[in-house]
Amino acid sequence: MANLSRFHRELFRKLFHLFGLVIVFGYSAVALVFDKQIALLSLTGLLLVLMEIEYVRLEHDIELPLQFGKILRKHERDRVTGAIWLTAASIISFSVFDYGIALLSFFFVIFGDMFASLFGIAFGRRKIFRGKTWVGFFAGLIVNVLCGFFLMPGEPFVYLPMALTASFVEVLTSKLDDNFTVPLFSGFVGFVMVSALRVIGV
């Protein structure tokens, strides 16, 4: 029963995790209509708004409404939430990496992380590291590979290393925020793989 309650709480939280899609599609739309610079400035403006909200919440000890309070992990109640880290990672990723690589790295953190958490809670028994389970790891990895297959078809030498990196980073991230580490590490690996393939002429 406790595990079921935890699953429902995590499911509710992960629905808000889809906020990442707003970032991705919002950036894409603005970049298409205007240009990349305007899109990055828009993300920076969003980050500033989120930081102001977090400032008010943390500095003035304002409690969130009960339903919204449920989406926060225990360590986020007195620290900045994942939305800050995700938005900051989006600014770096879309600035530095090719669009396709940045987009895929965000699908990892939105969908791969979601399935890793939900399957890990529902079916995971054997732990890998600090509460992370083998079931969660492989569920996240499969979803990451599927994201790569659909977003970068014909480029397995790029998306497979990225998917593996995202899954390992998600498992190993505990004190830091995986909304920040997963897209940056997987995006960097994708950038390296694309650059290497260009050098060797593939």
Backbone as CSV, one residue per row, in Angstrom:
resi,resn,N_x,N_y,N_z,CA_x,CA_y,CA_z,C_x,C_y,C_z
1,MET,0.830,-1.211,0.000,0.000,0.000,0.000,0.862,1.258,0.000
2,ALA,1.936,1.214,0.797,2.848,2.358,0.852,3.516,2.573,-0.494
3,ASN,3.862,1.447,-1.163,4.500,1.536,-2.461,3.537,2.101,-3.502
4,LEU,2.235,1.728,-3.385,1.231,2.238,-4.304,1.054,3.741,-4.126
5,SER,1.042,4.170,-2.867,0.923,5.599,-2.573,2.120,6.355,-3.131
6,ARG,3.295,5.778,-2.983,4.515,6.400,-3.520,4.445,6.473,-5.036
7,PHE,3.903,5.417,-5.667,3.780,5.403,-7.128,2.847,6.517,-7.598
8,HIS,1.700,6.662,-6.927,0.744,7.712,-7.310,1.348,9.106,-7.133
9,ARG,2.110,9.288,-6.048,2.757,10.570,-5.807,3.788,10.866,-6.896
10,GLU,4.544,9.835,-7.283,5.569,10.008,-8.319,4.920,10.249,-9.682
11,LEU,3.799,9.569,-9.941,3.090,9.767,-11.204,2.594,11.204,-11.310
12,PHE,2.038,11.708,-10.226,1.566,13.101,-10.197,2.727,14.051,-10.455
13,ARG,3.867,13.755,-9.841,5.049,14.608,-10.005,5.554,14.564,-11.448
14,LYS,5.561,13.374,-12.040,6.090,13.235,-13.393,5.197,13.898,-14.433
15,LEU,3.902,14.030,-14.137,3.032,14.755,-15.065,3.476,16.208,-15.174
16,PHE,3.932,16.769,-14.056,4.468,18.126,-14.083,5.843,18.158,-14.745
17,HIS,6.492,16.991,-14.770,7.789,16.886,-15.430,7.648,17.182,-16.924
18,LEU,6.444,16.988,-17.449,6.196,17.269,-18.859,6.323,18.757,-19.175
19,PHE,6.533,19.561,-18.129,6.850,20.986,-18.317,8.033,21.136,-19.272
20,GLY,8.895,20.124,-19.292,10.036,20.157,-20.198,9.624,20.250,-21.652
21,LEU,8.459,19.673,-21.992,7.970,19.763,-23.370,7.613,21.194,-23.739
22,VAL,7.115,21.941,-22.761,6.806,23.355,-23.002,8.085,24.104,-23.359
23,ILE,9.157,23.809,-22.637,10.445,24.441,-22.912,10.923,24.092,-24.317
24,VAL,10.906,22.791,-24.629,11.429,22.314,-25.917,10.628,22.880,-27.087
25,PHE,9.306,22.725,-27.027,8.487,23.175,-28.159,8.375,24.694,-28.207
26,GLY,8.417,25.326,-27.037,8.416,26.783,-27.012,9.663,27.346,-27.656
27,TYR,10.822,26.786,-27.283,12.083,27.214,-27.884,12.049,26.986,-29.397
28,SER,11.604,25.801,-29.809,11.582,25.450,-31.233,10.700,26.408,-32.028
29,ALA,9.528,26.734,-31.480,8.602,27.616,-32.186,9.170,29.023,-32.333
30,VAL,9.749,29.547,-31.246,10.302,30.902,-31.295,11.500,30.958,-32.241
31,ALA,12.353,29.912,-32.195,13.516,29.874,-33.088,13.093,29.801,-34.546
32,LEU,11.984,29.103,-34.808,11.499,28.968,-36.182,10.903,30.276,-36.693
33,VAL,10.121,30.921,-35.855,9.445,32.160,-36.265,10.418,33.335,-36.291
34,PHE,11.287,33.408,-35.301,12.240,34.514,-35.209,13.647,34.003,-35.507
35,ASP,14.449,33.792,-34.484,15.764,33.186,-34.677,16.239,32.573,-33.362
36,LYS,17.391,31.917,-33.406,17.921,31.211,-32.240,18.207,32.157,-31.091
37,GLN,18.730,33.341,-31.406,19.077,34.301,-30.361,17.843,34.738,-29.562
38,ILE,16.754,35.019,-30.264,15.508,35.418,-29.598,14.975,34.264,-28.752
39,ALA,15.084,33.051,-29.279,14.607,31.882,-28.546,15.401,31.679,-27.258
40,LEU,16.711,31.874,-27.332,17.555,31.737,-26.134,17.259,32.841,-25.125
41,LEU,17.006,34.043,-25.621,16.627,35.149,-24.726,15.300,34.852,-24.037
42,SER,14.376,34.207,-24.759,13.089,33.833,-24.169,13.281,32.814,-23.050
43,LEU,14.167,31.836,-23.273,14.461,30.853,-22.225,15.104,31.519,-21.018
44,THR,15.974,32.489,-21.280,16.616,33.213,-20.180,15.575,33.999,-19.382
45,GLY,14.621,34.604,-20.091,13.539,35.300,-19.397,12.719,34.355,-18.543
46,LEU,12.437,33.158,-19.063,11.708,32.145,-18.290,12.492,31.749,-17.048
47,LEU,13.801,31.581,-17.209,14.643,31.228,-16.065,14.580,32.302,-14.988
48,LEU,14.618,33.568,-15.394,14.549,34.670,-14.432,13.216,34.686,-13.685
49,VAL,12.127,34.416,-14.413,10.808,34.361,-13.768,10.771,33.229,-12.739
50,LEU,11.263,32.058,-13.124,11.290,30.916,-12.207,12.164,31.209,-10.987
51,MET,13.271,31.907,-11.210,14.153,32.255,-10.096,13.476,33.222,-9.135
52,GLU,12.679,34.158,-9.672,11.942,35.085,-8.815,10.910,34.347,-7.966
53,ILE,10.232,33.374,-8.597,9.252,32.569,-7.864,9.934,31.788,-6.748
54,GLU,11.079,31.201,-7.066,11.820,30.437,-6.066,12.371,31.339,-4.967
55,TYR,12.760,32.546,-5.337,13.228,33.511,-4.334,12.133,33.793,-3.313
56,VAL,10.948,34.071,-3.807,9.830,34.358,-2.905,9.517,33.144,-2.039
57,ARG,9.481,31.966,-2.648,9.142,30.747,-1.904,10.171,30.426,-0.827
58,LEU,11.459,30.525,-1.177,12.521,30.101,-0.261,12.899,31.182,0.750
59,GLU,13.038,32.411,0.274,13.487,33.478,1.164,12.400,33.915,2.149
60,HIS,11.145,33.746,1.743,10.046,34.195,2.604,9.230,33.040,3.170
61,ASP,9.750,31.819,2.992,9.131,30.616,3.574,7.648,30.502,3.262
62,ILE,7.304,30.694,1.990,5.914,30.582,1.574,5.624,29.128,1.202
63,GLU,4.606,28.560,1.814,4.218,27.182,1.550,3.400,27.106,0.264
64,LEU,3.695,26.107,-0.567,2.899,25.885,-1.762,1.575,25.224,-1.392
65,PRO,0.518,25.419,-2.201,-0.726,24.677,-1.964,-0.446,23.187,-1.913
66,LEU,-1.277,22.442,-1.184,-1.022,21.026,-0.921,-0.724,20.230,-2.180
67,GLN,-1.547,20.395,-3.227,-1.367,19.595,-4.435,-0.037,19.897,-5.113
68,PHE,0.345,21.171,-5.128,1.626,21.529,-5.739,2.788,21.115,-4.844
69,GLY,2.560,21.132,-3.547,3.607,20.697,-2.629,3.980,19.248,-2.831
70,LYS,3.040,18.443,-3.348,3.298,17.024,-3.560,4.320,16.766,-4.655
71,ILE,4.485,17.712,-5.572,5.410,17.471,-6.675,6.859,17.688,-6.265
72,LEU,7.078,18.281,-5.092,8.435,18.544,-4.642,8.992,17.324,-3.910
73,ARG,10.226,16.995,-4.231,10.914,15.975,-3.441,11.305,16.598,-2.108
74,LYS,11.654,15.738,-1.170,11.962,16.215,0.185,13.077,17.259,0.169
75,HIS,14.134,16.993,-0.633,15.269,17.913,-0.645,14.960,19.220,-1.382
76,GLU,13.835,19.254,-2.152,13.495,20.465,-2.896,12.688,21.453,-2.061
77,ARG,12.269,21.037,-0.881,11.427,21.924,-0.078,12.192,23.132,0.442
78,ASP,13.501,22.992,0.595,14.294,24.141,1.032,15.429,24.451,0.052
79,ARG,15.300,23.946,-1.175,16.243,24.256,-2.242,15.468,24.491,-3.536
80,VAL,16.152,25.007,-4.550,15.470,25.275,-5.817,14.992,23.975,-6.444
81,THR,13.893,24.055,-7.183,13.287,22.868,-7.778,13.956,22.502,-9.102
82,GLY,13.541,21.335,-9.617,14.105,20.853,-10.872,13.805,21.744,-12.063
83,ALA,12.735,22.538,-11.995,12.392,23.431,-13.114,13.509,24.425,-13.397
84,ILE,14.151,24.898,-12.335,15.281,25.825,-12.503,16.420,25.137,-13.242
85,TRP,16.763,23.942,-12.786,17.879,23.205,-13.381,17.575,22.816,-14.822
86,LEU,16.340,22.412,-15.081,15.959,22.008,-16.436,16.035,23.189,-17.399
87,THR,15.561,24.349,-16.966,15.596,25.536,-17.818,17.033,25.991,-18.060
88,ALA,17.855,25.949,-17.011,19.270,26.315,-17.172,19.972,25.365,-18.140
89,ALA,19.676,24.064,-18.012,20.278,23.081,-18.919,19.823,23.305,-20.353
90,SER,18.575,23.741,-20.533,18.072,23.987,-21.888,18.827,25.141,-22.546
91,ILE,19.113,26.177,-21.782,19.848,27.332,-22.331,21.239,26.900,-22.774
92,ILE,21.917,26.135,-21.927,23.265,25.663,-22.281,23.212,24.726,-23.476
93,SER,22.296,23.756,-23.442,22.227,22.732,-24.492,21.924,23.323,-25.861
94,PHE,20.890,24.167,-25.929,20.523,24.738,-27.226,21.541,25.775,-27.709
95,SER,22.351,26.301,-26.789,23.415,27.233,-27.179,24.614,26.500,-27.763
96,VAL,24.942,25.337,-27.172,26.210,24.664,-27.475,26.062,23.522,-28.468
97,PHE,25.013,22.712,-28.314,24.877,21.505,-29.125,24.028,21.756,-30.369
98,ASP,24.185,20.878,-31.356,23.287,20.904,-32.511,21.854,20.714,-32.020
99,TYR,20.911,21.275,-32.768,19.509,21.234,-32.332,19.020,19.803,-32.068
100,GLY,19.322,18.879,-32.994,18.860,17.498,-32.843,19.403,16.832,-31.597
101,ILE,20.648,17.097,-31.271,21.262,16.516,-30.079,20.639,17.104,-28.819
102,ALA,20.472,18.420,-28.801,19.854,19.071,-27.641,18.430,18.566,-27.443
103,LEU,17.678,18.439,-28.532,16.298,17.965,-28.448,16.246,16.549,-27.881
104,LEU,17.099,15.666,-28.392,17.109,14.281,-27.913,17.485,14.208,-26.445
105,SER,18.458,15.000,-26.023,18.881,14.978,-24.622,17.743,15.383,-23.693
106,PHE,16.841,16.246,-24.168,15.694,16.638,-23.351,14.594,15.592,-23.358
107,PHE,14.478,14.856,-24.441,13.537,13.739,-24.433,13.998,12.661,-23.448
108,PHE,15.306,12.519,-23.284,15.817,11.575,-22.286,15.358,11.959,-20.881
109,VAL,15.531,13.227,-20.559,15.215,13.659,-19.191,13.712,13.740,-18.957
110,ILE,12.924,13.968,-20.023,11.471,14.048,-19.870,10.849,12.659,-19.831
111,PHE,11.169,11.827,-20.824,10.512,10.522,-20.936,11.310,9.385,-20.308
112,GLY,12.618,9.354,-20.561,13.436,8.284,-19.992,13.415,8.294,-18.481
113,ASP,13.588,9.476,-17.909,13.574,9.608,-16.449,12.198,9.254,-15.885
114,MET,11.135,9.637,-16.597,9.779,9.335,-16.145,9.555,7.826,-16.034
115,PHE,9.898,7.092,-17.094,9.679,5.648,-17.085,10.625,4.941,-16.123
116,ALA,11.837,5.456,-15.979,12.770,4.861,-15.015,12.213,4.949,-13.602
117,SER,11.693,6.114,-13.247,11.149,6.309,-11.899,9.907,5.470,-11.663
118,LEU,8.956,5.517,-12.603,7.691,4.824,-12.409,7.852,3.312,-12.404
119,PHE,8.639,2.780,-13.332,8.856,1.332,-13.363,9.701,0.883,-12.179
120,GLY,10.653,1.715,-11.788,11.478,1.373,-10.631,10.659,1.257,-9.359
121,ILE,9.728,2.191,-9.173,8.873,2.165,-7.985,7.892,1.000,-8.041
122,ALA,7.296,0.772,-9.229,6.253,-0.249,-9.356,6.811,-1.671,-9.331
123,PHE,7.948,-1.895,-9.980,8.426,-3.265,-10.144,9.844,-3.516,-9.627
124,GLY,10.560,-2.459,-9.312,11.960,-2.619,-8.921,12.124,-3.220,-7.540
125,ARG,13.012,-4.157,-7.428,13.326,-4.780,-6.144,14.823,-4.685,-5.846
126,ARG,15.616,-5.059,-6.830,17.064,-5.083,-6.629,17.632,-3.694,-6.895
127,LYS,18.314,-3.164,-5.901,18.855,-1.806,-5.964,20.216,-1.797,-6.660
128,ILE,20.468,-0.670,-7.342,21.798,-0.435,-7.924,22.561,0.558,-7.064
129,PHE,21.947,1.733,-6.865,22.647,2.818,-6.201,21.641,3.768,-5.582
130,ARG,21.694,3.930,-4.262,20.874,4.907,-3.539,19.403,4.890,-3.947
131,GLY,18.803,3.734,-3.890,17.380,3.611,-4.174,17.031,3.366,-5.624
132,LYS,17.978,3.559,-6.543,17.715,3.290,-7.960,17.768,1.777,-8.193
133,THR,16.900,1.272,-9.066,16.788,-0.172,-9.281,17.182,-0.565,-10.704
134,TRP,17.456,-1.870,-10.869,17.776,-2.387,-12.195,16.588,-2.247,-13.141
135,VAL,15.378,-2.521,-12.624,14.180,-2.393,-13.454,14.037,-0.961,-13.958
136,GLY,14.207,-0.005,-13.056,14.125,1.393,-13.450,15.185,1.760,-14.473
137,PHE,16.399,1.256,-14.257,17.503,1.548,-15.183,17.182,1.062,-16.590
138,PHE,16.763,-0.204,-16.708,16.502,-0.763,-18.043,15.254,-0.170,-18.678
139,ALA,14.238,0.166,-17.865,13.044,0.823,-18.417,13.422,2.176,-19.018
140,GLY,14.216,2.944,-18.270,14.671,4.238,-18.776,15.533,4.095,-20.010
141,LEU,16.411,3.085,-20.011,17.307,2.875,-21.151,16.521,2.524,-22.417
142,ILE,15.539,1.647,-22.280,14.722,1.261,-23.446,13.994,2.470,-24.019
143,VAL,13.408,3.282,-23.146,12.702,4.486,-23.617,13.682,5.457,-24.259
144,ASN,14.863,5.604,-23.678,15.875,6.489,-24.262,16.270,6.030,-25.658
145,VAL,16.474,4.725,-25.815,16.846,4.185,-27.126,15.721,4.412,-28.130
146,LEU,14.471,4.209,-27.700,13.330,4.439,-28.593,13.239,5.909,-29.006
147,CYS,13.485,6.815,-28.062,13.507,8.247,-28.392,14.566,8.530,-29.444
148,GLY,15.752,7.943,-29.265,16.827,8.128,-30.237,16.470,7.566,-31.597
149,PHE,15.826,6.391,-31.591,15.441,5.738,-32.844,14.462,6.599,-33.638
150,PHE,13.516,7.232,-32.934,12.505,8.028,-33.623,12.997,9.433,-33.990
151,LEU,13.873,10.007,-33.163,14.333,11.369,-33.431,15.563,11.411,-34.335
152,MET,16.395,10.369,-34.255,17.608,10.345,-35.072,17.731,9.008,-35.789
153,PRO,16.742,8.639,-36.595,16.798,7.344,-37.289,18.015,7.280,-38.208
154,GLY,18.637,6.137,-38.240,19.822,5.976,-39.085,21.102,6.458,-38.454
155,GLU,21.044,6.929,-37.198,22.255,7.402,-36.529,22.457,6.710,-35.179
156,PRO,22.491,5.372,-35.174,22.647,4.643,-33.905,23.985,4.902,-33.211
157,PHE,25.024,5.248,-34.000,26.319,5.529,-33.392,26.300,6.828,-32.593
158,VAL,25.247,7.601,-32.773,25.086,8.832,-31.989,24.104,8.606,-30.839
159,TYR,22.918,8.103,-31.152,21.892,8.043,-30.104,22.089,6.915,-29.097
160,LEU,22.750,5.807,-29.493,22.973,4.728,-28.518,23.932,5.151,-27.399
161,PRO,25.100,5.740,-27.721,25.953,6.235,-26.628,25.269,7.313,-25.787
162,MET,24.460,8.152,-26.433,23.736,9.175,-25.686,22.731,8.537,-24.718
163,ALA,22.002,7.530,-25.201,21.005,6.860,-24.371,21.656,6.175,-23.174
164,LEU,22.772,5.496,-23.415,23.502,4.838,-22.323,24.002,5.854,-21.310
165,THR,24.556,6.942,-21.808,25.058,7.993,-20.916,23.937,8.559,-20.058
166,ALA,22.797,8.862,-20.681,21.663,9.418,-19.940,21.208,8.472,-18.839
167,SER,21.142,7.183,-19.145,20.671,6.206,-18.154,21.656,6.053,-17.003
168,PHE,22.945,6.000,-17.300,23.946,5.874,-16.237,23.994,7.131,-15.377
169,VAL,23.905,8.288,-16.009,23.934,9.543,-15.253,22.710,9.652,-14.355
170,GLU,21.545,9.220,-14.864,20.321,9.261,-14.062,20.458,8.389,-12.815
171,VAL,21.074,7.224,-12.976,21.263,6.312,-11.843,22.242,6.893,-10.831
172,LEU,23.313,7.488,-11.315,24.392,7.930,-10.434,24.147,9.301,-9.815
173,THR,23.180,10.064,-10.358,22.918,11.401,-9.825,22.054,11.309,-8.581
174,SER,22.571,11.858,-7.494,21.823,11.837,-6.237,21.798,13.227,-5.617
175,LYS,22.958,13.755,-5.301,23.032,15.078,-4.678,22.751,16.192,-5.677
176,LEU,23.223,16.017,-6.912,22.933,16.995,-7.956,21.536,16.727,-8.508
177,ASP,21.092,17.526,-9.465,19.764,17.366,-10.044,19.888,16.763,-11.440
178,ASP,19.206,15.622,-11.656,19.337,14.954,-12.949,18.677,15.725,-14.088
179,ASN,17.827,16.701,-13.769,17.294,17.584,-14.803,18.398,18.420,-15.436
180,PHE,19.488,18.569,-14.725,20.642,19.325,-15.206,21.715,18.394,-15.770
181,THR,22.021,17.325,-15.043,23.129,16.458,-15.442,22.814,15.601,-16.666
182,VAL,21.596,15.055,-16.748,21.266,14.141,-17.852,21.355,14.822,-19.217
183,PRO,20.686,15.961,-19.443,20.787,16.565,-20.777,22.192,17.054,-21.123
184,LEU,22.932,17.545,-20.137,24.263,18.063,-20.446,25.257,16.946,-20.752
185,PHE,25.263,15.896,-19.943,26.202,14.793,-20.192,25.852,14.049,-21.477
186,SER,24.570,13.736,-21.670,24.188,12.999,-22.881,24.381,13.873,-24.118
187,GLY,24.078,15.165,-24.004,24.287,16.073,-25.121,25.755,16.197,-25.494
188,PHE,26.616,16.249,-24.467,28.052,16.340,-24.729,28.553,15.091,-25.449
189,VAL,28.092,13.917,-25.010,28.489,12.670,-25.671,28.006,12.669,-27.122
190,GLY,26.768,13.131,-27.338,26.266,13.215,-28.706,27.091,14.150,-29.563
191,PHE,27.480,15.282,-28.993,28.321,16.243,-29.712,29.664,15.611,-30.090
192,VAL,30.264,14.892,-29.158,31.549,14.233,-29.414,31.406,13.182,-30.503
193,MET,30.324,12.379,-30.452,30.129,11.332,-31.446,29.911,11.919,-32.845
194,VAL,29.093,12.969,-32.934,28.854,13.608,-34.230,30.149,14.197,-34.771
195,SER,30.932,14.837,-33.916,32.199,15.429,-34.347,33.162,14.359,-34.817
196,ALA,33.220,13.219,-34.097,34.123,12.120,-34.479,33.705,11.533,-35.813
197,LEU,32.413,11.359,-36.024,31.939,10.804,-37.290,32.222,11.746,-38.457
198,ARG,32.144,13.046,-38.197,32.465,14.010,-39.244,33.947,13.949,-39.611
199,VAL,34.792,13.775,-38.617,36.236,13.734,-38.840,36.615,12.513,-39.691
200,ILE,35.980,11.377,-39.376,36.339,10.166,-40.122,35.528,10.023,-41.426
201,GLY,34.645,10.999,-41.666,33.920,11.043,-42.932,32.750,10.110,-43.037
202,VAL,32.138,9.732,-41.913,30.985,8.835,-41.942,29.701,9.645,-42.025
